[in-house]
Amino acid sequence: MIKHALLPASEFTARRAKLFAKLPASSLLVVRSGHEQTRSNDTEYHFCPDKNFFYLCGFQEPEAMLLLLKGDTEQTILCCREKDPLQEIWHGKRVGPGAAVSEYGVDDAIPLIDGDGAIVDYLSQVKHLFVCFYDNELMTMAPEWLSQVAGERRVGKKPASNISDAAPLIQELRLIKSNAELKIMRQANELSGKAHQRAMLAAADGKFEYQIEAELLHEFAVNGARFAAYNSIVAGGDNANILHYTDNNEQLNDGELLLIDAGGELAGYAADITRTFPVSGEFTVPQKAIYQLVLDSQLAAIEAIKPGQTLSALNDIVCKVLTEGLVSLGILKGDVEELVQNKACKQYFIHGLGHWLGLDVHDVGDYQSNEKRQQLRAFEPGMVMTIEPGLYIPMDADVDEKWRGIGIRIEDNIAVTEHGYENLTVNAPKTIDDIERLMAERLN
């Protein structure tokens, strides 16, 4: 069992201080935790708070609102449900406004029922209102609040004069991870790597994909990650050529590969790891050739990561390695330089090279993409991303039969450091020798 790091209240206080520094004078920012979502009839999905809300306070109950008021002073007010003994018997304990100040480091906490009135009062004192534009319900409520203030002009009250999107301000902060966040993400990767090892040891001819998924979920949970960070992809054989395959209901067969894209969520932070390995425990010669090519491209991209680098440049590195390799294998034909220039490998490498990673699997933050969809954002220390090249050759591909049905992706989670990078994905086997060596233990 890993002894997990938890974020202290001071971490959230520091985040709010950075956000206050970005807000103009005389402003109010409102962000909500969100509602529980019905799964079926009177049962709900496990509640996951809005990640921007969680980033700023760590509070995990539904229906809450966080207010950042920047006037003569800076105040943080949490609006949350009151204590309710009857509801708590049925649905679990609530923090309540009384304990929220000490537990979450906010300046004040008030009952949720008083939240709208407090907001209307604050809006008569400020010029700027910030809300997350993706929150459709909040976008409906905001004009109503302003209208209530406007209705009291005769007594000298004036509403805020503009509404701005809070999301980009928060998301830019989220893009750069603190040391405390990186510690959690290392742990999320470690337990997720153990889950991939367990899956390799559990895979066998005749088992179903969902049985391997169960092994992943077990390993996540016993190590503190109760939930997967996203729906696990457990794709045997040609299913690996479906990028977001999550049916996970077919049998595994010797001679085929198994692609697993899965990661646990720890303290709100996601791991996102992909490994591909042979069900039998030994790669065939064609599988080995494609696998090593994908691995070589991934290693080349990771080695180039440093401050100032871009995902666009890494993509060029990967495309060059993949194109040269596909030509040498006879899968692509033509002049190598021309094929590289035309990104011919994209016929088989059909997705992007990576994405930001953090509280969300596809985490927030501007990629600064141009009109050609090239991601030109220069890397900075504290950014965390996935690097996940792949090659996908479906059964109906117009290639030599020996290549058909092979789908391979290899994905690691990488943090940018002051002078280079740190690979957070350290214990999920990915070389051919390491995979085959681990899987050989099934026979002992």
C-alpha positions as CSV (number, residue, x, y, z in Angstrom):
1,M,0.0,0.0,0.0
2,I,1.3,3.4,-1.0
3,K,1.3,6.1,1.7
4,H,-0.5,8.8,-0.4
5,A,0.3,12.5,-0.4
6,L,-2.7,14.8,0.2
7,L,-2.8,18.5,-0.6
8,P,-2.8,20.7,2.5
9,A,-5.2,23.7,2.8
10,S,-2.2,26.0,2.2
11,E,-1.9,24.7,-1.3
12,F,-5.4,25.8,-2.1
13,T,-4.9,29.2,-0.4
14,A,-1.8,29.7,-2.6
15,R,-3.8,28.9,-5.7
16,R,-6.5,31.4,-4.8
17,A,-3.9,34.0,-4.1
18,K,-2.5,33.5,-7.7
19,L,-6.0,33.8,-9.1
20,F,-6.7,37.0,-7.1
21,A,-3.6,38.5,-8.7
22,K,-5.0,37.9,-12.1
23,L,-8.4,39.4,-11.3
24,P,-8.9,43.2,-11.9
25,A,-9.8,45.4,-9.0
26,S,-13.5,45.5,-8.0
27,S,-14.4,42.0,-9.2
28,L,-16.4,38.9,-8.1
29,L,-15.6,35.4,-9.3
30,V,-18.2,32.6,-8.9
31,V,-17.5,28.9,-9.6
32,R,-19.7,26.0,-8.6
33,S,-19.1,22.4,-7.6
34,G,-22.0,21.1,-9.7
35,H,-24.9,18.7,-9.2
36,E,-25.2,15.0,-8.6
37,Q,-26.0,13.2,-11.8
38,T,-28.7,10.5,-12.0
39,R,-27.6,7.1,-13.3
40,S,-31.0,5.4,-13.2
41,N,-34.2,6.3,-11.5
42,D,-33.2,7.2,-8.0
43,T,-29.6,6.3,-8.0
44,E,-26.7,8.7,-8.7
45,Y,-23.2,8.4,-10.1
46,H,-20.5,9.0,-7.6
47,F,-20.1,12.8,-7.4
48,C,-17.1,14.3,-9.0
49,P,-16.8,18.1,-8.3
50,D,-16.2,20.5,-11.2
51,K,-12.4,20.4,-11.5
52,N,-11.9,24.2,-11.6
53,F,-13.9,24.5,-8.4
54,F,-12.0,21.6,-6.8
55,Y,-8.7,23.2,-7.8
56,L,-9.5,26.3,-5.9
57,C,-10.7,24.8,-2.6
58,G,-10.6,21.0,-2.5
59,F,-14.3,20.9,-1.3
60,Q,-16.0,17.8,-2.7
61,E,-19.7,18.2,-1.9
62,P,-22.4,18.9,-4.6
63,E,-24.3,22.1,-4.8
64,A,-21.5,24.3,-3.4
65,M,-20.4,27.7,-4.7
66,L,-17.0,29.4,-4.2
67,L,-16.9,33.2,-4.3
68,L,-13.7,35.2,-4.7
69,L,-14.4,38.9,-3.9
70,K,-11.7,41.4,-4.7
71,G,-12.6,44.8,-3.3
72,D,-10.8,46.8,-0.7
73,T,-9.7,43.4,0.6
74,E,-9.6,39.9,-0.9
75,Q,-12.2,37.5,0.5
76,T,-13.0,33.8,-0.2
77,I,-16.5,32.7,0.7
78,L,-17.7,29.1,0.4
79,C,-21.5,28.5,0.1
80,C,-22.4,24.9,1.0
81,R,-25.2,22.8,2.3
82,E,-26.0,23.0,6.0
83,K,-25.7,20.1,8.4
84,D,-28.8,18.0,8.3
85,P,-29.0,14.9,10.6
86,L,-31.8,13.2,8.6
87,Q,-30.1,13.7,5.2
88,E,-26.8,12.6,6.7
89,I,-28.3,9.4,7.9
90,W,-29.4,8.5,4.4
91,H,-26.6,10.1,2.3
92,G,-23.5,10.7,4.4
93,K,-22.0,13.4,6.5
94,R,-21.8,17.0,5.4
95,V,-19.0,19.4,6.3
96,G,-21.4,22.3,6.9
97,P,-20.5,26.1,7.0
98,G,-19.4,25.9,10.6
99,A,-16.5,23.6,9.9
100,A,-15.7,24.7,6.4
101,V,-13.6,27.7,7.4
102,S,-11.1,25.7,9.5
103,E,-11.1,22.6,7.3
104,Y,-10.7,24.4,3.9
105,G,-9.0,27.6,4.8
106,V,-11.6,30.0,3.4
107,D,-12.3,33.4,4.9
108,D,-16.0,32.7,5.5
109,A,-18.6,30.0,4.8
110,I,-22.4,30.5,4.6
111,P,-25.4,28.3,4.0
112,L,-26.1,27.6,0.4
113,I,-29.6,28.9,0.7
114,D,-28.1,32.4,1.5
115,G,-25.7,32.2,-1.5
116,D,-27.8,34.0,-4.1
117,G,-28.5,36.9,-1.7
118,A,-24.9,37.3,-0.9
119,I,-23.9,37.3,-4.6
120,V,-26.5,39.9,-5.4
121,D,-25.2,42.1,-2.5
122,Y,-21.5,41.7,-3.7
123,L,-22.5,42.5,-7.3
124,S,-23.7,45.9,-6.1
125,Q,-20.1,46.6,-4.9
126,V,-18.0,45.5,-7.9
127,K,-17.6,46.3,-11.5
128,H,-16.6,42.9,-12.9
129,L,-18.3,39.5,-12.7
130,F,-16.3,36.3,-13.6
131,V,-18.1,33.0,-14.2
132,C,-17.1,29.9,-16.2
133,F,-18.9,30.2,-19.5
134,Y,-19.1,26.4,-19.9
135,D,-21.5,26.4,-16.9
136,N,-24.8,26.9,-18.7
137,E,-26.8,27.1,-15.5
138,L,-24.6,29.7,-14.0
139,M,-24.7,31.7,-17.3
140,T,-28.5,31.8,-16.8
141,M,-28.3,32.8,-13.2
142,A,-25.8,35.6,-13.7
143,P,-28.1,38.0,-15.6
144,E,-30.8,37.3,-13.0
145,W,-28.4,38.4,-10.3
146,L,-27.4,41.5,-12.2
147,S,-31.1,42.3,-12.9
148,Q,-31.9,42.2,-9.2
149,V,-29.1,44.7,-8.5
150,A,-30.3,46.9,-11.3
151,G,-33.8,46.9,-9.8
152,E,-32.4,48.7,-6.8
153,R,-30.9,51.7,-8.6
154,R,-33.2,54.0,-6.8
155,V,-31.4,53.2,-3.6
156,G,-28.0,53.8,-5.2
157,K,-27.0,50.3,-6.2
158,K,-25.4,49.6,-9.6
159,P,-24.7,46.2,-11.0
160,A,-21.4,44.9,-12.3
161,S,-20.8,46.3,-15.8
162,N,-19.5,43.2,-17.5
163,I,-19.3,39.4,-17.3
164,S,-16.1,37.7,-18.2
165,D,-15.0,34.0,-18.5
166,A,-13.2,32.8,-15.4
167,A,-12.2,29.4,-17.0
168,P,-9.1,30.5,-18.9
169,L,-7.7,32.3,-15.8
170,I,-8.1,29.2,-13.7
171,Q,-7.0,26.8,-16.4
172,E,-3.7,28.6,-17.0
173,L,-2.9,28.2,-13.3
174,R,-3.8,24.5,-13.5
175,L,-1.3,23.9,-16.4
176,I,1.7,24.4,-14.2
177,K,1.9,21.8,-11.5
178,S,3.3,22.4,-8.0
179,N,5.7,20.1,-6.2
180,A,2.8,18.8,-4.1
181,E,0.7,18.0,-7.3
182,L,3.7,16.2,-8.9
183,K,4.1,14.1,-5.8
184,I,0.5,12.9,-6.1
185,M,0.9,12.3,-9.8
186,R,4.0,10.2,-9.2
187,Q,1.9,8.1,-6.9
188,A,-1.0,7.8,-9.3
189,N,1.5,6.6,-11.9
190,E,3.0,4.1,-9.5
191,L,-0.2,2.4,-8.6
192,S,-1.4,2.5,-12.2
193,G,1.9,0.9,-13.3
194,K,1.2,-1.9,-10.8
195,A,-2.2,-2.3,-12.4
196,H,-0.7,-2.7,-15.8
197,Q,1.7,-5.3,-14.4
198,R,-1.2,-7.2,-12.9
199,A,-3.0,-7.1,-16.3
200,M,0.0,-8.6,-18.0
201,L,0.1,-11.4,-15.5
202,A,-3.6,-12.0,-15.7
203,A,-4.0,-12.1,-19.5
204,A,-4.5,-15.5,-21.1
205,D,-6.1,-17.1,-24.1
206,G,-9.9,-17.4,-23.6
207,K,-10.2,-14.8,-20.9
208,F,-12.6,-11.9,-21.6
209,E,-11.4,-8.3,-21.8
210,Y,-13.7,-7.3,-18.9
211,Q,-11.9,-9.8,-16.7
212,I,-8.7,-8.0,-17.3
213,E,-10.5,-4.7,-16.7
214,A,-11.5,-6.1,-13.3
215,E,-7.9,-6.8,-12.5
216,L,-7.0,-3.2,-13.3
217,L,-9.8,-1.8,-11.1
218,H,-8.9,-4.1,-8.2
219,E,-5.3,-2.9,-8.3
220,F,-6.3,0.8,-8.5
221,A,-8.6,0.4,-5.5
222,V,-6.4,-1.6,-3.1
223,N,-3.7,1.1,-3.6
224,G,-6.0,4.0,-2.8
225,A,-7.4,5.0,-6.2
226,R,-11.0,4.0,-5.8
227,F,-11.9,5.0,-9.3
228,A,-10.4,4.8,-12.7
229,A,-9.5,8.2,-14.1
230,Y,-11.5,7.3,-17.3
231,N,-13.2,4.3,-18.8
232,S,-10.5,1.8,-19.3
233,I,-9.7,0.6,-22.8
234,V,-9.0,-3.2,-22.8
235,A,-8.8,-4.0,-26.5
236,G,-7.7,-7.4,-27.8
237,G,-6.7,-8.0,-31.4
238,D,-8.3,-5.8,-34.0
239,N,-10.2,-4.0,-31.3
240,A,-7.0,-2.1,-30.6
241,N,-7.6,-0.3,-33.9
242,I,-10.7,1.4,-32.3
243,L,-9.2,4.3,-30.5
244,H,-11.8,4.7,-27.8
245,Y,-12.9,1.1,-27.5
246,T,-14.5,0.5,-24.1
247,D,-17.0,-2.4,-24.8
248,N,-14.3,-4.7,-23.2
249,N,-16.5,-7.7,-23.8
250,E,-14.6,-10.0,-26.3
251,Q,-12.4,-13.0,-25.7
252,L,-8.6,-12.8,-25.8
253,N,-6.8,-15.1,-28.2
254,D,-3.2,-16.3,-28.3
255,G,-1.4,-14.8,-31.3
256,E,-3.1,-11.4,-30.7
257,L,-2.0,-8.3,-28.9
258,L,-3.8,-6.7,-26.0
259,L,-3.8,-2.9,-25.8
260,I,-4.7,-1.4,-22.4
261,D,-5.2,2.3,-21.9
262,A,-6.0,2.8,-18.2
263,G,-5.0,4.9,-15.2
264,G,-6.2,5.4,-11.7
265,E,-7.4,8.7,-10.2
266,L,-5.7,9.6,-6.9
267,A,-6.8,12.7,-4.9
268,G,-8.4,14.0,-8.0
269,Y,-5.4,13.6,-10.2
270,A,-5.3,11.3,-13.2
271,A,-2.7,8.8,-14.6
272,D,-3.0,7.9,-18.2
273,I,-0.9,4.9,-19.3
274,T,-1.1,2.7,-22.3
275,R,0.7,-0.6,-22.8
276,T,0.4,-3.2,-25.6
277,F,1.5,-6.8,-25.1
278,P,1.0,-10.3,-26.5
279,V,-1.7,-12.4,-25.0
280,S,0.6,-15.4,-25.3
281,G,3.4,-13.7,-23.5
282,E,5.6,-13.6,-26.6
283,F,5.5,-11.2,-29.5
284,T,5.4,-12.6,-33.0
285,V,8.0,-11.4,-35.5
286,P,5.6,-8.9,-37.2
287,Q,4.3,-7.7,-33.8
288,K,7.8,-7.2,-32.5
289,A,8.8,-5.1,-35.5
290,I,5.8,-2.7,-35.2
291,Y,6.1,-2.6,-31.5
292,Q,9.8,-1.7,-31.5
293,L,9.1,1.0,-34.1
294,V,6.4,2.7,-31.9
295,L,8.7,2.4,-28.9
296,D,11.7,4.0,-30.7
297,S,9.5,6.9,-31.8
298,Q,8.2,7.4,-28.2
299,L,11.7,7.3,-26.7
300,A,13.0,9.8,-29.3
301,A,10.1,12.2,-28.4
302,I,10.6,11.9,-24.7
303,E,14.4,12.5,-24.9
304,A,13.7,15.8,-26.7
305,I,11.4,17.2,-23.9
306,K,12.8,20.3,-22.2
307,P,11.7,23.9,-21.5
308,G,11.0,25.7,-24.7
309,Q,10.2,22.5,-26.7
310,T,6.7,22.1,-28.3
311,L,4.4,19.2,-29.0
312,S,4.5,20.2,-32.6
313,A,8.3,19.6,-32.7
314,L,7.9,16.3,-30.9
315,N,5.3,15.3,-33.4
316,D,7.7,15.9,-36.2
317,I,10.3,13.8,-34.5
318,V,7.8,10.9,-34.1
319,C,6.6,11.2,-37.7
320,K,10.1,11.0,-39.0
321,V,10.9,7.8,-37.0
322,L,7.6,6.2,-37.9
323,T,7.8,7.0,-41.6
324,E,11.4,5.7,-41.9
325,G,10.4,2.6,-40.1
326,L,7.3,2.0,-42.1
327,V,9.2,2.3,-45.3
328,S,11.9,-0.2,-44.1
329,L,9.1,-2.6,-43.3
330,G,7.5,-2.1,-46.7
331,I,4.2,-0.8,-45.3
332,L,4.8,2.7,-46.8
333,K,6.4,3.0,-50.3
334,G,8.1,6.0,-51.9
335,D,10.8,8.6,-51.3
336,V,11.4,8.8,-47.5
337,E,12.0,12.6,-47.4
338,E,8.8,13.2,-49.4
339,L,6.8,10.9,-47.3
340,V,8.1,12.5,-44.1
341,Q,7.2,16.0,-45.5
342,N,3.7,14.8,-46.4
343,K,3.3,13.1,-43.0
344,A,2.4,9.8,-44.7
345,C,2.7,7.9,-41.4
346,K,-0.6,9.6,-40.4
347,Q,-2.4,6.9,-42.4
348,Y,-1.5,4.6,-39.5
349,F,-0.7,7.1,-36.7
350,I,-4.1,8.6,-36.6
351,H,-4.2,10.7,-33.5
352,G,-2.2,13.4,-31.8
353,L,1.0,12.7,-30.0
354,G,-0.1,13.8,-26.5
355,H,-2.1,16.1,-24.3
356,W,-1.8,17.9,-21.0
357,L,-2.5,15.8,-17.9
358,G,-3.6,16.7,-14.4
359,L,-7.0,16.9,-12.7
360,D,-8.5,16.0,-16.0
361,V,-7.2,13.2,-18.2
362,H,-7.3,15.6,-21.2
363,D,-6.3,18.5,-19.0
364,V,-7.0,22.1,-19.5
365,G,-4.5,24.7,-20.8
366,D,-4.0,26.5,-24.1
367,Y,-2.0,24.5,-26.7
368,Q,-1.6,27.7,-28.8
369,S,-2.4,25.8,-31.9
370,N,-2.2,27.5,-35.3
371,E,-4.4,27.2,-38.3
372,K,-2.6,24.0,-39.2
373,R,-3.5,22.6,-35.8
374,Q,0.2,22.6,-34.8
375,Q,0.6,22.8,-31.0
376,L,3.1,25.6,-30.5
377,R,2.9,26.2,-26.8
378,A,6.5,26.3,-25.4
379,F,7.0,23.8,-22.5
380,E,7.6,25.2,-19.1
381,P,8.7,23.4,-15.9
382,G,5.7,22.0,-14.1
383,M,3.8,21.1,-17.2
384,V,2.7,17.4,-17.4
385,M,1.8,15.7,-20.6
386,T,1.3,12.3,-22.2
387,I,3.5,11.0,-25.0
388,E,1.6,8.3,-26.8
389,P,2.6,7.4,-30.4
390,G,0.8,4.5,-32.0
391,L,0.4,2.5,-35.2
392,Y,-3.0,1.1,-36.2
393,I,-3.3,-1.4,-39.0
394,P,-6.9,-2.8,-39.1
395,M,-7.8,-6.1,-40.6
396,D,-9.0,-4.5,-43.8
397,A,-5.9,-2.5,-44.4
398,D,-4.2,-2.8,-47.9
399,V,-1.0,-4.2,-46.6
400,D,0.7,-7.6,-46.3
401,E,-1.5,-10.0,-44.3
402,K,1.1,-10.4,-41.6
403,W,0.6,-6.8,-40.5
404,R,-3.2,-6.8,-40.4
405,G,-5.0,-6.6,-37.0
406,I,-2.0,-5.0,-35.3
407,G,-2.8,-2.0,-33.1
408,I,-0.1,-0.6,-30.8
409,R,0.1,2.4,-28.6
410,I,2.6,3.2,-25.9
411,E,1.9,6.0,-23.5
412,D,3.8,7.5,-20.6
413,N,3.2,10.6,-18.4
414,I,6.0,13.2,-18.6
415,A,6.7,16.2,-16.4
416,V,8.8,19.1,-17.7
417,T,11.7,20.0,-15.3
418,E,14.1,22.9,-15.2
419,H,16.6,21.2,-17.5
420,G,14.7,18.4,-19.2
421,Y,12.0,16.0,-18.1
422,E,10.9,13.4,-15.5
423,N,9.1,10.3,-16.7
424,L,6.4,9.6,-14.1
425,T,5.6,6.2,-15.6
426,V,8.4,4.2,-14.2
427,N,7.1,0.7,-13.3
428,A,4.9,-0.3,-16.2
429,P,7.0,-2.6,-18.4
430,K,7.4,-1.4,-22.0
431,T,10.5,-2.9,-23.6
432,I,9.9,-6.2,-25.4
433,D,12.3,-8.0,-23.1
434,D,10.7,-6.5,-19.9
435,I,7.2,-7.4,-21.0
436,E,8.1,-11.0,-22.0
437,R,10.1,-11.5,-18.9
438,L,7.2,-10.4,-16.6
439,M,4.7,-12.5,-18.5
440,A,6.9,-15.5,-18.3
441,E,6.2,-15.5,-14.6
442,R,2.7,-16.8,-15.4
443,L,4.2,-20.2,-16.2
444,N,6.2,-20.4,-13.0
